[in-house]
Amino acid sequence: MGLTKQYLRYATSAVFGVIGSQKANIAYVTLRGGEKGRYVAVAACEHIFIWDVRKGEKVLILQGKKYEVSFLCPSPDGVHIAVGYEDGAVRIFSLLSGESSVSFNGHKSAVSVMNYDALGARLVTGSKDTDVIVWDIINECGLYRLRGHKDVITQALFLKDKNLLVTSSKDTFVKWWDLDTQHCFKTMVGHRSEVWGAVLLNQEKRLLTGSADSELRAWDISYLEEEKAQGEPSVKRGKTLLDDGDDDDDEGEEESLEERILSCKKSGSILREARDRVVSLTTDARARVVTCHGNDSVLEVFTVLSEEEVQRKMAKKLKKAKKKAAKAQEDAGEQTSEPVVERMLKDEIIRLTNIKASAKIRWVDCLSCAGGELKVALLLQNNTVETYSLRTSEKTPTANKTARLTLGGHRTDVRTLAFSSDNLAVLSASGDTVKVWNRSTLQVIRTMACDYALSSLFVPGDRQIILGTKSGKLQIFELASGSLLETVDAHDGALWSLCVAPDQRGIVTGSADKTVKFWEFELKKDLEAGQKRLTVKHTRTLQLEEDVLCVKFSPDHRLLAVSLLDCTVKIFYTDTLKFFLSLYGHKLPVLCLDISHDNTLIATGSADRNVKIWGLDFGDCHRSLFAHDDSVMFLQFVPKTHLFFTAGKDKKIKQWDADKFEHIQTLEGHHREVWCLAISPSGDHLVSSSHDKSLRLWERTREPIILEEEREMEREAEFEESLGKGDAPVVPGETETEAVPAGKKTVETVKAAERIMEALELYKEEVRKMEEHKYMCERAGNEVPPPKPNPILMAFGNVSPSRYVLDVIKKVRSSELEVSLLVLPFPYVPELLKLFSSYIQQGLEVELVCRCLFFLLKIHFGQITSNQMLLSVMDELRTSTLSKVSEIRDLMGFNSAALQFLQREIESKEDVTFFADATGRLEEKKKKRRKRERAVLTIA
C-alpha cells in the first residue's frame, strides 16, 4: 500500500470586524439586572453580539450555527432573546447563560418579524415564505400556522387583552386573526402599496401603518362587544392632514356584515418629512413614542399624547375659538352659533423632533427610561451603532449623541489583507481606513485614515506598512506613531497589486495605467523631525499593452509574473525584463495568481471561475480546475507547500492540492462575496474578508482530513439540505384555508421518527420472546431459563421494553414531536395506541402521552375508526384518559388553592404583598408624597 498524503483541517476560530449586520434589527436588552438602556443586541453574521454602549465593548456573544441572523426579539421579562435565521429556524437564547434553550423549525425561508405576547408565553413569527406561525414557549411546540398573505410578512402583533393577532405584509394587506378559531376575520385593503410597518397605540385602540409613500395612516379600532356594553363613543373624529377623497383608499373602512369582533376605520394620516418608503416603524414599550425612518439618515420621532393631555389641548383650543367668536360677534354685532372644535389626529400624535445620524439608518430601537428620558439606538448601514438620548418632557427636545461604536470594524468593505512576518499582526484596509489587529486578542491596535485601498503589505521589519490606492498612490504609514509618512504619486490608474521583492530591498507595483514599476526602499532624512524615515525610490518601469491586474515575484527573484486584462499571464526575467513565457487559456481576465515556494508551479485564478496550474519551466498547463461558482477573487499558496487556497464570489474559500489536483476542503462561513484572504507566514492561520463586513480567522488544527470521508460528508450535507427543502407532509383532512401544523419536516424529525420505529420494533421483538418463553414453560411443565434481554435495554438500566419506548418518545424535542409522529407510518400506530393505554393506566407521563394520542387520532382518524381491532383499545383509552386527566386537574387545583391560602396567611401576618408590581406602587407613593408636599406649601 502506497503512502498517502496527510492534510490538516482548517477550522473557524473567530468572527471580527463586524459591529452589526444589516440583515437583522437592533434591540435593547438587560443583562443580569443591569442598567436599563446600557446594552444593545445586534446580529453579527450568524452570531449575536451584546455591546455595552457605555464602554464600547462586546460583553457577550451568542453563538450561531451556519445561517445568518435575520431578526431579534427580546422577551418581555428581559431574560431571553428570540433569534430568527435565514433558513427559517428560531432559537431562544438565555441572556444569563448565553446558551440556546429552545429551537423551532417551521418556516421555509428567512424569518422577517417576531413578537412575544404580553406574558412572554407565546411567540409569533412571520417569514418570507408568507406564513405566520404562533409558537408556545412554555410547551416548546408550535401551536398553528396561519396562511393568507401573498408576500413577505412585515409585522405581526399580539393584542394584550384580546386573543387577536394583526399582521401586515408586502402584499398591501393588513389582516386580523382570531386566535381562538385560527381564522382571518378581517382584511384591511386601504393601502396602495406594500405595508412596511405597523404599531398599536392608545391602549390598542389605534393602529398606525407605514407604507411606500410619505403617509403614516392611522386606523381607529373599536371592539364591538365593548361598544354594545358602553354605547357609541361621543367624541367625533375627523380626517386630518391628508384626505384625498379617493374611494380606493377607503375600501378598508367599510364595515363588513360578517364582522362580529371589531371594526377598523381610517382616522387620518400623518405626513412624514421623507418621501421614500418606511424602512422601520417602532414604538417604546408603553407605545407613547413612535419612531420612523426611510432610506436616509433622518429619524423622525413622534409622541402620542394621553387622553388627559388631549382633553386639555382641546379645552385650550375651544377657549381660543370662543374668544375669536366673541370678538367676531362684537365686531359684526350679530349673534353667532356656539363654536365647535373638531378633534384631529394631529392633536393626538405630535412631531417631537428629528434625529440626524452620521450615515443612512438601517434599524432603530427606542426605550423609555425614568424621568421622561428616551434612549434611541440606531444601526447604520455603514457598520456603525449610534445611541442618542432626549427628554420627551421638554417642549423642543434636542437629541444628544451618547455613544458611537465604530472602532471594532470598517465603514466599507475590506479589499486587502496582510499578515506581519511574526504572524501576530493582521492588516486590513478599506475605502477610508486601515486597521492593524492583534491576531490573538482580535483587538484593534491602530486605526489610520487612508485613501481607497486596493493592495497592501508590511514592510520587512513590520514597523511600516504600504498601501496601494484606487487613485494610483502609494501611502506609507508608520505603526509606532500611527501617522502617514509619505504619499507617493506612483501611477495614473488604480494600483491593483503590490509585491515585496524576495531580497526584501524593494517592491513592485502593477496598475491600470498599463505599467509595472520597481521601487527600492531607502531612508530619507526628515527635516522637520530631524531623523531618517522610510521612503521608496522609483528605479525601473515595464510598459505593457494592457491594464495590469496582478504582479508576483518568484521566490528565487528570477522571474516576474504579470496578469493582464487580455486574459493572459506574461512572465518576464526580473533582471533584464525580457519576455520569457505567456500563459493563455483563461476566457476572462486573471484576477489573482501565486508562485509556489520552490519556483516550479504557478497557479492562476480567473473571473471565468477556473483555476489553472502551470509549470514554470515551459509554461505548460498541468490542470484546469473548475474552482468556484463565481469569479475567483484571491489565490495564495500555503508557505513551503504545494497546497493553495482560493476565495470566490460564491461566498466560499477552498483548499486545493496542486500536485494531485484535488479539492481538499471548503471553508464555509461568509454570507457574501469573499474579496480577499491572507495566509500567515507559518501557514497556521488564515484571515478572510467579505462583503458582509466581517473578517474571519481560520486556524489549522491537528485533525487530519481523509478525502473520501470529506466527500461523503459533503454528499450527506447535500442530502440533508434537500430533505429539509422537500414538500411538507400532508395531514389527512387538512384544507388550505385552515390553520395547519406549525412544524416542518427536517433531518431531526426524520431521525426522531426512525428512533421511535426502532424502539417499537425492539418492543415487538421482546414481547415475542416473552410469549415464546411462556409457551415453552407450559409445554415443558417446568421452569425454562428466561431469554436474555436486549443489550440496549441492559444499557438503559435493564428497563422494561414498554418503558424504553416511552423514554425514546420523551427524548424527542417538544418542538419536533408532532412532525415526528406525522412521519411515522400507520402500521406502527396500533401498537403505539396499546402502549399509550398502559401508560395512562399506570399514570406515566400522562400529559405527554395525551398530547401524542390526540395528535395521532387527529391525523389517522379515518383508519383508526374503521379498524375493528382497535375498538377495545379506544374504549379503554377513553375511560382511562378522562379519569387520569381529571385526577391531575383536581390535584393542580388543590395545590393552587393551597398556595393561595399560604400567600394570604403570610400577607396577613407580615403585612407584605407578594407578586405585586413594585414599580407601580413606588410611583403611587411618590405621587402621594408630592401631593402632601404641595398641600403643605399651599397652607404655608
ZALUM-435244 format. One record per residue (C-alpha): z, x negated, y; residue in one letter. Coordinates in pm, whole numbers, padded with zeros to 5 digits, always signed. Each point is the difference from the previous one (the first is absolute). Layout:
residues N
ZXYA...
***
This chain:
residues 940
+00000+00000+00000M-00108-00141+00337G+00231-00050+00293L+00024+00290+00244T+00039-00042+00370K+00325+00135+00141Q-00001+00195+00324Y+00314+00094+00193L+00048+00339+00163R+00026+00043+00377Y+00238+00282+00096A+00071+00169+00332T+00298-00153+00177S+00024+00176+00337A-00175+00215+00260V+00045-00109+00362F-00176+00014+00336G-00004+00381+00003V+00243+00186+00226I-00122+00352-00075G-00306+00129-00187S-00218+00253+00179Q-00037+00233-00300K+00359+00132+00001A+00229+00133+00272N+00311-00150+00157I+00343+00162-00048A+00353-00056+00129Y+00252-00056-00282V+00374-00067-00023T+00137-00281-00216L+00354+00017-00142R+00126+00217+00286G-00139-00240+00261G-00083+00075+00361E-00240+00289+00055K-00346-00111+00111G+00049-00366-00089R-00216-00014-00314Y-00361+00107-00052V-00192+00024-00326A-00369-00094-00009V-00250-00051-00278A-00114-00355-00074A-00295+00041-00240C+00169+00116-00325E+00356-00080+00119H+00236+00157+00255I+00160-00226+00262F+00319+00111+00175I+00020-00176+00339W+00307-00045+00216D-00165+00056+00338V+00291-00150+00192R-00012-00336-00180K-00373+00017-00085G+00079-00081-00364E-00099+00141-00336K+00319+00129-00162V-00132+00169-00316L-00320+00002-00205I-00069+00295-00232L-00232-00145-00263Q-00318+00192-00081G-00230-00041-00298K-00377-00004+00039K-00117+00268+00240Y+00029+00011+00378E+00266+00217+00167V-00148+00303+00177S+00305+00194+00128F+00379-00033+00055L+00265+00269+00033C+00376-00071+00027P+00231+00258-00160S+00221+00221+00227P+00317-00177-00123D-00149-00341+00088G+00080-00147-00344V-00351+00017-00152H-00357-00045+00114I-00301+00163-00168A-00313-00215-00016V-00351+00131-00069G-00274-00230-00133Y-00379-00022+00005E-00027+00104-00367D+00194+00323+00063G+00334-00118-00142A+00330+00067+00179V+00306-00222-00046R+00347+00059+00143I+00196-00314+00093F+00370-00034+00068S+00064-00170+00334L+00336-00125-00134L-00129-00187-00306S-00371-00033+00085G-00090+00126-00348E-00236+00284-00089S+00192+00278-00173S-00262+00278-00038V-00378+00000-00022S-00248+00288-00005F-00366+00004-00102N-00197+00306+00102G-00274-00080+00250H-00340-00148-00084K-00039-00184+00331S+00205-00133+00292A+00309+00188+00117V-00069+00101+00362S+00324+00176+00098V+00357+00053-00132M+00304+00194+00117N+00344+00083-00136Y+00163+00341+00033D+00321+00034+00207A+00229-00077-00297L-00210-00287-00135G-00028+00173-00339A-00376+00062+00013R-00291-00215+00113L-00344+00128+00095V-00299-00234-00021T-00355+00048+00123G-00291-00216-00101S-00363-00089+00057K-00075+00195-00320D+00077+00320+00208T+00297+00100-00220D+00355+00068+00118V+00279-00068-00253I+00366+00097+00025V+00238-00230-00193W+00360+00058-00109D+00192-00318+00091I+00320+00089-00187I-00170+00098-00326N-00259-00279+00050E-00297+00223-00082C-00294+00175+00164G+00050+00367+00082L-00358+00113+00073Y-00336-00101+00144R-00144+00213+00282L-00379+00013+00031R-00198+00155+00281G-00093-00262+00257H-00347-00157-00013K+00071-00333+00172D+00272-00262+00056V+00350+00145+00059I+00128-00119+00340T+00343+00167+00015Q+00237+00194-00228A+00330+00140+00130L+00284+00193-00163F+00169+00278+00198L+00377-00043+00002K+00121+00360-00036D-00296+00151-00187K-00151-00109-00331N-00334-00056+00173L-00235-00294+00048L-00262-00060+00269V-00287-00245-00057T-00287-00122+00217S-00320-00170-00104S-00321-00156+00122K-00177+00316-00122D+00110+00156+00340T+00247+00240-00167F+00377+00038+00018V+00141+00174-00307K+00334+00170-00061W+00136+00001-00354W+00271+00219-00154D+00183-00238-00236L+00163+00288-00193D-00341+00115-00125T-00183-00333+00062Q-00286+00177+00178H-00166-00041+00339C+00071+00318+00196F-00155-00096+00333K-00282-00225+00122T-00027-00076+00371M-00360-00054+00110V+00050-00058+00372G-00125-00362+00005H-00358-00109+00052R+00050-00348-00146S+00233-00195-00230E+00375+00061+00034V+00152-00349+00021W+00367+00087+00047G+00252+00284+00020A+00369+00031+00096V+00252+00286-00001L+00199+00068+00320L+00257+00249+00140N+00200+00055-00321Q-00330+00027-00192E-00125+00287+00218K-00290-00201+00142R-00268-00214-00162L-00176-00270+00204L-00328-00135-00141T-00214-00295+00105G-00375+00000-00059S-00308-00206+00082A-00003+00111+00366D+00238-00048+00294S+00199+00320-00070E+00334+00035-00175L-00004+00363-00116R+00327+00195-00016A+00050+00292-00240W+00292+00244+00017D+00145+00084-00341I+00180+00332-00043S+00165+00079-00332Y-00069+00365-00071L+00328+00069-00183E+00195-00124+00304E-00208+00210+00237E+00067+00313-00203K+00373-00074+00019A+00017-00100+00366Q-00292+00186+00160G-00294-00159+00183E+00082-00291+00234P+00026+00105+00365S-00142-00315+00163V-00368+00024+00077K-00191-00318-00075R-00329-00083+00170G-00275-00248-00074K+00016-00319+00199T-00206-00287+00123L-00296+00059-00227L-00119+00347-00089D-00373-00008-00025D-00032+00354-00132G-00194-00122-00302D+00034+00240-00292D-00048-00280-00258D+00320-00165+00116D+00193+00326-00031D-00099+00080-00358E+00331-00135-00129G+00193+00231+00236E-00105+00322-00169E+00284+00127-00214E-00129+00079-00347S+00105+00315-00178L+00115-00198-00302E+00264-00190+00200E+00350+00086-00106R+00184-00320+00090I-00097-00123+00347L-00258+00029+00272S-00138-00290+00199C-00154+00046+00346K-00137-00257+00240K+00227-00035+00303S-00210-00253+00192G-00075-00370+00005S+00105-00325+00162I-00260-00234+00141L+00029-00362-00104R-00112-00278+00230E-00200-00164-00278A-00341+00146-00082R-00030-00121-00361D+00157+00140-00316R+00371+00011-00072V+00085-00298-00222V+00363+00092-00056S+00231+00277+00121L+00374-00038-00068T+00337+00134+00112T+00354-00126-00017D+00241+00147-00259A+00113+00282+00232R-00359+00083+00110A+00097-00040+00367R-00251-00279+00074V-00369+00001-00097V-00205-00322+00002T-00376-00011-00030C-00274-00264+00029H-00371-00049-00059G-00205-00311-00074N+00117-00173+00317D+00315-00185+00109S+00172+00292+00181V+00276+00205-00163L+00062+00339+00160E+00361+00127-00019V+00087+00368+00048F+00339+00167+00002T+00071+00349-00138V+00248+00192+00213L+00274+00207-00161S+00014+00379+00057E+00283-00038+00259E-00200-00261+00196E-00310+00222-00008V+00204+00300+00123Q+00141-00207+00287R-00349-00115+00093K-00134+00356-00013M+00291+00121+00217A-00086-00266+00261K-00366+00103-00014K+00091+00366+00043L+00227-00082+00293K-00281-00196+00166K-00248+00282-00066A+00242+00258+00149K+00045-00215+00313K-00378-00030+00034K-00044+00377-00049A+00273+00078+00255A-00165-00228+00255K-00340+00159-00065A+00161+00345+00038Q+00149-00098+00337E-00334-00131+00126D-00203+00298-00124A+00267+00261+00070G-00087+00182-00325E+00204+00074-00311Q-00118-00223-00291T+00073+00031-00371S+00269-00203-00175E-00143-00350-00089P-00046-00076-00374V+00010-00357-00131V-00192-00055-00319E+00143-00251-00247R-00257-00271-00073M-00017-00273-00261L+00019-00267+00272K+00346+00137+00088D+00122-00080-00353E-00176-00329-00087I+00004-00253+00285I-00171-00338+00020R+00277-00260+00012L-00181-00331+00043T-00280-00222-00133N+00070-00328-00180I-00266-00270+00033K-00002-00232-00302A-00148-00351-00006S-00278+00102-00243A-00145+00309-00170K+00267+00210-00173I-00036+00079-00369R+00328+00178-00089W+00313+00113+00183V+00354+00110-00089D+00273+00118+00236C+00376+00037-00030L+00249+00182+00224S+00328-00188+00047C+00329+00076+00171A+00004+00040+00378G-00353+00144+00024G-00163-00330-00096E-00337+00016-00176L-00115-00297-00207K-00370-00032-00077V-00154-00238-00257A-00373-00071+00016L-00214-00166-00266L-00304-00144+00178L-00345-00069-00135Q+00035-00376+00058N+00279-00062-00254N+00285+00052+00250T+00309+00222+00013V+00138+00099+00342E+00313+00203+00078T+00079+00182+00324Y+00305+00180+00135S+00018+00275+00263L+00250+00256+00134R-00123+00356-00050T+00270+00136+00233S-00157-00170+00304E-00250+00194+00211K-00259-00281-00004T+00096-00221-00295P-00151-00346-00035T-00052-00160-00340A+00149-00347-00044N-00142-00229-00267K+00293-00105-00220T-00172-00210-00268A-00337-00138-00105R-00062-00140-00347L-00291-00246+00018T+00123-00337-00123L-00043+00068-00373G-00374+00060+00009G-00337-00034+00177H-00148+00266+00228R-00347-00039-00157T-00134-00111-00339D+00075-00355-00114V-00340-00172-00042R+00112-00350-00103T+00284-00157-00200L+00108-00359-00074A+00277-00177-00193F+00180-00310+00123S-00021-00314-00215S+00365+00037-00114D-00058+00362-00123N+00281+00124+00228L-00181+00147+00302A-00272+00264+00017V-00228+00044+00300L-00155+00340+00078S-00224+00071+00299A-00142+00328+00130S-00186+00129+00306G+00277-00084+00245D+00279-00205-00161T+00059-00281-00247V+00322+00003-00200K+00161-00263-00221V+00222+00136-00278W+00263-00159-00221N-00130+00064-00353R+00340+00023-00168S+00174+00233+00252T-00319+00171+00132L+00141-00028+00353Q-00218-00079+00302V+00060-00354+00126I-00249-00002+00288R-00215+00262+00176T-00266-00123+00243M-00264+00188+00198A-00358-00097-00083C-00360+00118+00023D-00166+00196-00284Y+00050-00245-00291A-00253-00026-00287L+00103-00328-00166S+00308-00223-00003S+00161-00308-00152L+00312-00217+00019F-00067-00346+00145V+00111-00272-00250P+00372-00050+00063G+00056+00377+00054D+00107-00046+00363R-00306+00161+00157Q-00241+00278-00093I-00363+00053+00097I-00169+00340+00035L-00371+00081+00014G-00067+00307+00215T-00262+00271+00036K-00107-00142+00337S-00074-00341-00155G+00309-00182+00129K+00238-00230-00186L+00366+00063+00090Q+00261-00266-00081I+00367+00109-00016F+00315-00205-00039E+00252+00161-00236L+00316-00169+00130A-00037+00148+00350S-00225+00296-00092G-00236-00094+00283S-00377-00016+00032L-00092-00370+00035L-00372+00033+00066E-00296+00237-00016T-00330-00172-00082V-00336+00172+00064D-00142-00097-00338A-00286+00247-00061H-00204+00269+00174D+00047+00254-00282G+00276+00121-00231A+00175-00290-00175L-00002+00130-00358W+00127-00300-00194S+00230-00302+00029L+00057-00272-00257C+00217-00311+00018V-00163-00323-00117A+00130-00145-00332P+00098-00324+00183D+00207+00223+00237Q-00142-00170+00307R-00200+00294+00132G-00142+00345-00051I-00337+00172-00030V-00087+00334+00162T-00278+00247-00077G-00112+00265+00246S-00241+00288+00065A-00181-00223+00254D-00180-00166-00298K+00187-00329+00023T+00253-00192-00207V+00212-00237+00211K+00217-00293-00109F+00322-00076+00185W+00251-00284-00019E+00373+00020+00072F+00124-00221+00279E+00313-00035+00212L-00054+00051+00371K+00256-00080+00270K+00121+00314+00176D+00043-00084+00368L+00240+00292+00065E+00232-00058-00298A-00039-00377+00006G-00051-00021-00378Q-00285+00006-00247K-00125+00324-00150R-00256+00091-00265L-00357+00079+00092T-00340+00002-00175V-00307-00205+00094K-00351+00119-00081H-00190-00264-00198T-00310+00150-00167R-00200+00324-00012T-00211+00139-00286L-00260+00246+00130Q-00114+00273-00241L-00251+00285+00005E+00243+00285-00074E+00354+00110+00092D+00267-00197-00187V+00251+00217-00189L+00205-00255-00195C+00036-00380-00024V+00186-00207-00258K+00039-00373-00075F-00002-00120-00359S+00339-00160-00086P-00163-00345-00030D-00142+00036+00356H-00353-00066-00133R-00155+00343+00051L+00017+00286+00249L-00084+00358-00110A-00121+00245+00265V-00072+00370-00060S-00259+00160+00227L-00098+00350+00106L-00326-00028-00201D+00204+00043-00325C-00029-00368-00098T+00255-00281-00027V-00124-00340+00116K+00174-00324-00104I-00023-00315+00210F+00124-00357-00034Y+00299-00041+00230T-00077-00353+00119D-00371+00035+00085T-00022+00384+00025L-00313-00020-00220K-00090+00312-00197F+00103-00017-00368F-00019+00347-00167L-00077+00362+00079S+00175+00269-00206L-00192+00327+00014Y+00041+00312-00209G+00229+00228+00197H-00164+00316+00138K+00237+00022+00301L+00170-00269+00215P+00264-00223-00161V+00329+00078+00175L+00221-00256-00177C-00022-00309-00219L+00217-00275-00143D-00044-00328-00189I+00216-00096-00298S+00243-00296+00016H-00221-00220-00223D-00319+00058+00208N-00189+00144-00300T-00011+00374+00084L-00065+00213+00304I+00076+00375-00004A-00158+00235+00252T+00095+00361+00082G-00244+00232+00170S-00033+00342+00164A-00217+00096-00301D+00331+00025-00198R-00087-00294-00226N+00164-00338-00050V-00222-00285-00114K+00124-00326-00155I-00228-00301+00057W-00001-00361-00115G+00014-00252+00286L-00207-00257-00186D-00332+00184-00004F+00078+00331+00174G-00051+00201-00320D+00162+00345-00024C+00242-00002-00297H+00084+00368+00015R-00024+00302+00226S+00298+00237-00020L+00016+00356+00131F+00338-00050+00166A+00088+00298+00222H-00115+00353+00083D-00055-00104+00362D-00059-00320+00202S+00181-00316-00116V+00193-00102+00313M+00183-00315-00112F-00008-00254-00281L+00222-00301-00073Q+00065-00230-00297F+00358-00045-00123V+00080-00370+00075P-00075-00243-00285K-00150+00270-00228T-00331+00174-00062H+00164+00339+00056L-00080+00185+00321F+00101+00318+00182F-00230+00245+00177T+00091+00276+00248A-00223+00301+00060G-00043+00304+00217K+00076+00208-00313D+00377-00066+00067K+00029-00240-00297K+00072-00368-00053I-00134-00149-00323K+00053-00327-00183Q-00287-00166-00191W-00056-00297-00230D-00299-00204+00122A-00035-00185-00335D+00004+00299-00235K-00136+00246+00262F+00276+00246-00085E+00193+00248+00209H+00369-00086-00048I+00198+00257+00200Q-00020+00249+00288T+00268+00010+00269L+00024+00358+00122E+00222+00096+00288G-00197+00019+00323H-00109+00347+00112H-00289-00106+00227R-00261-00278+00016E+00138-00349-00066V-00121-00232+00276W+00125-00340-00109C+00244-00193-00218L+00158-00344-00013A+00125-00195-00302I+00288-00244+00043S-00074-00370-00069P+00221+00021-00311S-00185+00310-00127G+00328+00185-00054D-00045+00247+00285H-00276+00216+00140L-00001+00195+00328V-00252+00275+00076S-00068+00215+00306S-00158+00342+00018S-00123+00277+00229H+00322+00192-00088D+00177-00247+00240K+00205-00148-00287S+00034-00357-00121L+00082-00039-00369R+00159-00298-00169L-00083-00058-00367W+00187-00244-00221E-00106-00187-00314R+00237+00093-00282T+00063-00171-00335R-00143+00299-00189E-00321-00092-00185P-00304+00230+00008I-00186+00082-00322I-00343+00123+00107L-00050+00247-00288E+00334+00164+00079E-00085+00009+00371E-00329+00182-00069R+00182+00240-00235E+00259+00075+00271M-00279+00066+00252E-00168+00245-00241R+00335+00176-00060E+00062+00029+00375A-00349+00150+00046E+00064+00250-00281F+00339+00101+00144E-00153+00048+00344E-00279+00217-00142S+00262+00199-00194L+00190+00070+00320G-00321+00106+00178K-00101+00235-00282G-00002+00378+00033D+00338+00169+00023A+00108+00182-00318P-00077+00372+00010V+00295+00236-00036V-00092+00309-00206P+00000+00316+00212G-00009-00192+00328E-00230+00116+00281T-00124-00199+00297E+00182+00215+00259T+00344-00030-00162E+00246-00282+00061A-00051-00253-00277V+00225-00271-00152P+00070-00286+00236A-00031-00298-00236G-00317-00176-00114K-00102-00176-00317K+00078-00372+00016T+00039-00285-00248V+00378+00057+00003E-00033+00370-00088T-00241-00078-00285V+00238-00267-00134K+00296+00241+00029A-00192+00265-00196A-00083-00260-00267E+00368-00097-00028R+00098+00367-00047I-00269+00038-00269M+00119-00315-00180E+00361+00128+00010A-00108+00335-00147L-00197-00177-00274E+00305-00212-00081L+00217+00318-00007Y-00244+00170-00240K-00004-00307-00226E+00382-00018-00010E+00028+00376-00073V-00252-00038-00283R+00202-00292-00143K+00324+00204+00012M-00166+00296-00173E-00136-00229-00274E+00347-00151-00043H+00156+00345-00028K-00261+00104-00258Y+00058-00319-00203M+00378+00062+00002C-00049+00356-00127E-00232-00115-00280R+00212-00298-00110A+00324+00200+00017G+00188-00300+00138N+00012-00200+00325E-00319-00192+00084V+00039-00278+00263P-00121+00134+00339P-00320-00145+00148P+00031-00276+00258K-00027+00133+00357P-00288-00110+00218N+00062-00342+00167P-00061+00158+00342I+00286+00247-00057L+00225-00287-00110M-00092-00196+00313A+00107+00298+00213F+00347+00005-00156G-00084+00188-00321N-00063+00327+00186V-00132+00311-00174S-00379+00060+00017P+00042+00315+00212S+00226-00185+00247R-00257-00282+00020Y-00269+00254+00110V+00235+00128+00273L+00071-00359+00117D-00375-00067+00028V-00048+00317+00210I+00297-00098+00221K-00156-00340+00070K-00318+00158+00141V+00020-00012+00380R+00076+00339+00149S-00308-00012+00225S-00227-00065-00303E+00159+00237-00253L-00218+00307+00057E-00331-00190-00002V+00112-00184-00318S+00067+00335-00170L-00335+00126+00127L-00177-00291-00172V+00190+00070-00328L-00229+00160-00265P+00100+00350-00117F+00063-00093-00370P+00315-00184+00115Y+00130+00297+00201V+00138+00221-00289P+00212-00290-00129E+00122-00069+00352L+00099+00366+00053L+00207-00006-00323K+00176-00313+00124L+00063+00163+00340F+00169+00292-00177S+00242-00237-00179S+00069-00199+00322Y+00090+00314+00197I+00226+00130-00276Q+00182-00336-00004Q+00016-00002+00383G-00194-00327+00032L-00175-00058+00337E-00047+00374+00049V-00151-00032+00350E-00263-00256-00105L-00084+00187-00322V-00038+00331+00189C-00235-00167+00250R-00221-00134-00283C+00019+00330-00188L-00107+00217+00294F-00287-00233+00087F-00132-00002-00361L+00026+00380-00016L-00193+00028+00326K-00290-00223-00102I-00022+00103-00371H+00095+00366+00042F-00304+00142-00181G+00025-00226-00304Q+00379+00035-00035I+00003+00380+00024T-00283+00034-00251S+00177-00227-00255N+00209+00211-00242Q+00176-00311-00135M+00166-00059+00339L+00133+00355+00036L+00345-00077-00145S+00022-00327+00197V-00081+00181+00326M+00258+00269-00076D+00267-00268-00061E-00099-00178+00320L+00022+00324+00200R+00357+00075-00105T+00134-00358+00003S-00163-00090+00333T+00141+00305+00180L+00351-00056-00132S+00008-00378+00067K-00150+00024+00350V+00248+00276+00098S+00283-00219-00138E-00110-00294+00218I-00042+00227+00302R+00352+00141-00047D+00140-00351-00037L-00168-00114+00323M+00121+00312+00180G+00356-00058-00119F-00008-00368+00106N-00149+00090+00339S+00272+00260+00063A+00271-00248-00104A-00132-00266+00237L-00013+00250+00288Q+00359+00104-00078F+00112-00366+00007L-00183-00052+00327Q+00178+00296+00162R+00338-00123-00135E-00045-00351+00142I-00127+00137+00334E+00301+00230+00036S+00244-00284-00085K-00147-00281+00209E-00180+00201+00269D-00328-00183-00063V-00344+00149-00041T-00220-00137-00277F-00378-00024+00019F-00011+00092+00372A-00251-00140+00243D+00226-00250+00177A-00251-00076+00275T-00034+00367+00095G+00379+00041+00018R+00030-00314+00213L-00257+00134+00248E+00191+00331+00020E+00327-00186+00071K-00169-00207+00273K-00139+00315+00165K+00345+00166-00006K+00157-00315+00151R-00262-00008+00279R+00062+00369+00076K+00376-00063+00022R-00056-00299+00232E-00227+00208+00227R+00257+00283+00008A+00275-00248+00101V-00221-00145+00275L-00080+00350+00130T+00370+00091+00015I+00075-00330+00175A
***
